[in-house]
Amino acid sequence: MSYELCGKRLWVTTGVIAVFVAAVAVGDYSSGTRGVPFVVEVGVGLAGIALFPLLIRQGLPVALALVALSTVAGTGTPLANIAVIHVARTRQLPVAVAVGVAGIAAHAVRWLWHPINGLTFGWYVVLVVALHAGLVGWGALAAARAAVINSLRERAERAEAEQGRRVAEARAAERATIAREMHDVLAHRLSLLATYAGALEFRPDQSPERLSQAAGVIRSTVHQALNELRDVIALLRDEPDDLARPVPALSDLPSLVAESRAIGTPVELTDAVGEAEVPGTTGRTAYRVVQEALTNARKHAPGQPVRIALDGEPGTTLTIAVSNPLGGTSVIPGSGTGLVGLTERVRLVGGQLDHRVTATEFLVSASLPWPA
């Protein structure tokens, strides 16, 4: 039972205590207590009932006052016992023990001037000590139980908050993955598309054959972009059976270079890797690094030559270096997040990526672990 009561519960508890006090008074009256002693019994009981609601707010001082009332009359005993339990429930054990000792002393003093017939003082003290030891133990046990419940509640709340945080982090990671995949797949195709469209805009006087060829390339690029978007969505949905084509790998690098050359970007490829097989994750990441570098070159330095160098061997490190001169006028807007996402992708496979601008060129370099 909790004694941290308020409002309606407090008044209900006070009413129950008043019934016990009244029962003690009736018992005293039935045993022959009359006149002034009975008036004192009733007065002490009423004073204790009046003080009881203050026990919750005032605590120790009111508890000591109720214990003191038990020295005068038996009607103060129920209230004094409740006060001992309350102190043991809300205070440290030494304080509760001190209040319990005070209760024992109060009852011993009352026996001296109002002894109980048929009961010696020694046995009376034994009973009173046992009673107060039980009251202190009861209150301390209730306090320990409440502490455990509060601790479990706090742990549950922390666990719920932690679960919420993990869910939020997982959602953020999922959104970042989707954004990275969308960027890797679409930025390259759309930059090609923008380059062809820009050529048509600035050279409207081209022959019908060239215009038809450019329109065909645009149509093919859009079709490829849609297919790759479908592949990414299927991959993110864990639907590998729906994939129309395998994910890109380093072996697809020649076709990537050919696409850039086809739209007028001079690309010089130095491939020291040769026919060596690069594992899936490493190969795909390497492909994305070159793809993003070529996309940035078309955006920020259109028409400028791009140099790509690959080196490494199984069991060591695969290194990628892409550079292009500064210059040209960018006609394709960029968000600036491509290299940020690419850096995170490289870190996820245990590699490192660096990009910097010198006085004459822009450099992107990456090193990826190449398992044997």
N, C-alpha and C positions, 0 to 999 in steps of 0.2 A: 504493500500500500504506500503510495507517495503522499508525503505531507506538504508538498509544495502546491498548496491549494489556493484558489482564488475564485471570486465571484460566487456563483451558485453552489459550487462544490464546498466552498469554505463554510457557508451557512448550513448546509446539510450536515457537514462534519461537526460543526458546533452544536447542532441539535442532537446528534447522536451522543456527544460527550455530555450534554445536559441531562439526557436520560440516565446515563451511568451515575452521574452525580446525584440525581434525584433518587436512584435506587439505593445509594449509600446512605443518604439522609433518611429514607424510609426504614432501612435496616437499623440505623442508630435509634430511631424513634421506637421501633418494635422491641429493641433490646432494653428499653427503659430510660433512654436519654430524654430529659425534659428540661423545661425552664431555660436558663441562660446558656447552658452547654448546647442545647439543641438550636437555640438562636444563633450561636457562634457557628455551629455546623452549617446551618443554612446560609449564613452570611458569607462564610468562606467559600461555599460552593458557588454562590452568585458572583462573588468577586473573581473567582477563577474563570467562570464562564465568560464574564465580561472581558477578562484579559486574553482569553484564548485566541480571538481573531487577530490580536496584535502579535502573537507568537510568530506568525509567518513573516511579518515585516521587520520586527525588532529583533527576533532571534534570541540570542543569549541572555540579555537583561530580563526579558519577559519569562524565559525558562527558569532563571534563578528565582524570580518572584513567585512563580507557581510552585517551585520546590519549597520555598519558604512557607507558603500557605499550608503545605502538607504537615508542617510542624504543629499547626494549631488544631486542625480538624481532619477527620478521615475523608470528608468530601473533597479535600484537596488532593487526595492520592491519585485518582484517575487522571487529573490534569497534570500532576507532577510526572506521572509515568509517560504520558504523551510528550511532555516537554523533554524528557531524557531521550526518548526515541528520536524526536525532531533534531536535537543537537547532534546526536550520533549520526543522523542522516545527512546533516548539512555542514558539520564542522570536522576538524581533524580529530583522530582518535584520542589524543591526550586531553583535549578539551571535553570530549564526551565522557571520558573516564572521570574527570574532575567533577562534572555535573552529576554523574552517577554516585560518586562518593558523597557529594552534598546531599543527594536524595536519601542515601543510607543514614547519614547523620541526622537529617530532619526527622525521619521515621523513628530513629532511636530516641531522640529527644521527646517525641510525642509519647512513646511508650512509658517514659519515666514519669510523666504526670497523668497518663491515661493508659495504664497497663491493661492487657487482655487477659481475662480470667482463664486459667488452665494452660497458659503458655508462658514458659520461662523466658527471661530476657535473652539468654544465650541462643535458644532455638529461634526466637523472634529475629535476632540479628542474622542468624544463618539464612532464614527465609528471605529477609529483606535483601541481603547481599546477593543471594541466588537470583532473586527477581530483577535487581538492577543490572546484574551481569547479563542476564538474558535480554533486558531492554537495550543495553548498549550494543550487545552483539547483533540484535535484530536490526537496529538502525545502521550499524556498520555494514552488515550484509546487504541491506537495501541500497546503501550508498555505492557499494562495490558493484552491485547488479546494474544500477543506473549508469555507472561509469562505463561498464562493459557495453551496455546497450547504446550509449552515446558514441562510444568508440566504433562500434559496428556500423552505426548510422553514418558517422563521418567517413568511414572507409567505403561504405556503399556509395555515398555521394561523390567521394573522390574517384571511385572506380567508374561511376556513371559519367563524371566530367571527363575522365581520361578516355573513356570509350568514345564520348562525343568528339574529343580532340583527335583521336585516331581516325574516326570516320571522316572528319573534316580534312585531315591530312591526306587520307586515301583519295578523297574526292578531288582535292587540289592536285595530287600527283596524277590522277586519271585525266583531269583536264589538261595538265601540262603535257602528258603523253599524246593526247589527241591533237593538241595544238602543234606539237613538234612534228607529228606524222603528217598533219595537214600541210604544214609549212614546207617540209622536205619534199612532199610529193607535188604540191601545186605550184610552189614558187618557181621551180625550174620551168615547168610547162608554160605557166602564164608569162614568165619573162620572155620565153621564145615567142609566144603569141604576140606580146606587146612589141617585140622587135620587128616581126613581120608586118604588123599593122602600122608601125611607125614608118617602115620603108614605103608602104603603099601611100601613106599620108604625104610624105615628102617627095615622092616620085610618082605623081599621078599620070605622068606622060609616058609611062612605060608601055611597051607593046602589049596587045591583048594576050599573047602567049605568056609573057612574063606575069601579067596580072592573074591569068588563070592558074599558073603554076603557084604563085604566092597564095591565092585563095585555097588551092588544094592543100598546101602545106599548113595553112591556118586550120582548115577543116580537120586534117589529120592530127594536128597538135591538140585541138579541142577534144577529139575523140580519145586520144591517149590520156589526156588529163582526166576525162570522165572515167575511163577504165581504171586508172590508178587511184582515183578517189573512191571508186567502188571497192577496190582491193583493200584500201586502208580501212574503210568502214567495216568490211567483213573481218579483217584482222582484229580490229578493236572489239568486235562482237564475239570473238573466238569462234568464227565460222570458217575454218581453214578449207572446208570442202567447197566453199563458194569462191575461192580465189581463182581468177582466170589465169594468172601468171604467177611464177615464183617471185619472191621479193628480190630487189636488185642486189647484186653482189659485185665484187671487184672485177669479175670477168666481164661485166657489162660496161666497163669503163670505155672501151673503144667506141661503142655506139653513142655514149654520152658525149665524147669528144667530137664525133662526127656530126652530131646535131649542132654543136656550137660552131663548127667550121662551116656548116651549111648555111648559116645565117650571116656569115661574114666575120666571125670572130677568129682571128688566127690563134691556133692552139698548138703549142709545142709540147709533146709528151715524151718524157724520158722514163722508161719503165725498166728498172733493174730487177724487178721481181720476176718477170718473164712468165713462164707457164706454172710457177709454183702455186699450189692451191692454198688460198687463204680461207680459214674457217668462216662459217656463216656470219656470226655476229661481228667479228673483226672486219670481214670483207664488206658487209653491208654498211658498217660505220665509215669505213674508208671511202666507199662510194658516195655516201652522204657528204663527207667532207669536201670531196672534189666537186660534187654537184652544187653545194652551197657557194663554194669559191667561184665557180663559173657563173652562177646566177648573180652574185655580187659584182663580178666584173662587167657583165652585161648591163647591170643597173647603173653603176657609178663610173664606169670607164668604157662606154660602148665603142667598139671598133679597135680597141687596144689589144695587142697580143697578150696571150696568157701562157705562162710556162708552168708545166706540171712535172714534178719529179717524184718517183716512187723508188724506195730502196728498202732492203731488209731481207731476212730469211727466217724460216721456221725455227722456233726456239729462242728467238731474240726479239727484235722490235721492228714493226713496220712503220716507216717514216714517210710522211707526205709533205711536200712543200709546193705551194701554189703562189705565184706572184704575177702581178700585172702592173704596168706603168700607170701613174696617175694621169688624169686628163680626160677630155671629153665632157660632154654635157649629159647629165642623167635625165632621162625622159621617163623613167619608171620609178614611182615612189617606193620607198622602203620603210619598214617599221623599225628596223634596228634590232629586232629580236631574233633574227636568224642565227647569228653567231652565238648569241646567248644560249639558245636551245641546243646548238651544235656542241658548244662547250660542255653542257650537261650530258649530252649523249656520249661524248668521248669519255668523260669521267666515269660514266656508268659501266664502261667496259674496262676500266682501269688505265686509261690513257690520259694524255695531256694535249691541250690545244692552245696555240698562241696566235694572236693576230696583231699586227702593228703596221703603222704607216711610217715610212722613211721619207726622205726628201724627194725621192723620185718614184717610189712604187709602194704598193700595198702587198703585204706578205701574210700568208696563212700557213702555219706549220702544225703538224700533228704527229704524235707518236703513239702507236697502239701496240699492246702486247700481242705477240704472234705465237700461239702455242705450237709446240713441236708436233 
